[in-house]
Amino acid sequence: MPEAGWYKTRLVKGGPWAPARIWIEREIDPETGELANDERFRCEIDGMAKSAETWWLHLTPISRLEHEELLNMRASIPEMAATKAAIDLTTTIVRPT
């Protein structure tokens, strides 16, 4: 069963890490303060909605700070944004822009 938190995963073998998160969505009745429906797990990987149940076993837990750093790296290093292409940062010099 999925757990809410901050994660990372690779979308292709040898590809850069992609940020992921799982959270619980709740609908609360404003009058009673009770749950109006069952809680639902939601998952977002690389900015796209995914099935938390399907992806759960492919995610590596990380801290929220590491998740934010990963987002910043992807924004500043173009090679990191191409999450569906393999990348070897040990052979290519990559400098943030």
Buried (B, 14 or more C-beta within 10 A) or exposed (E): EBEEBBBBBBBEEEBBBBBBBBBEEEEEEEEEEEEEEEEEBBBBBBEEEBEBEEBBEEBEEBEEEBBEEBEEBBEEBEBBBBBEEEBEEEEEEEEEE
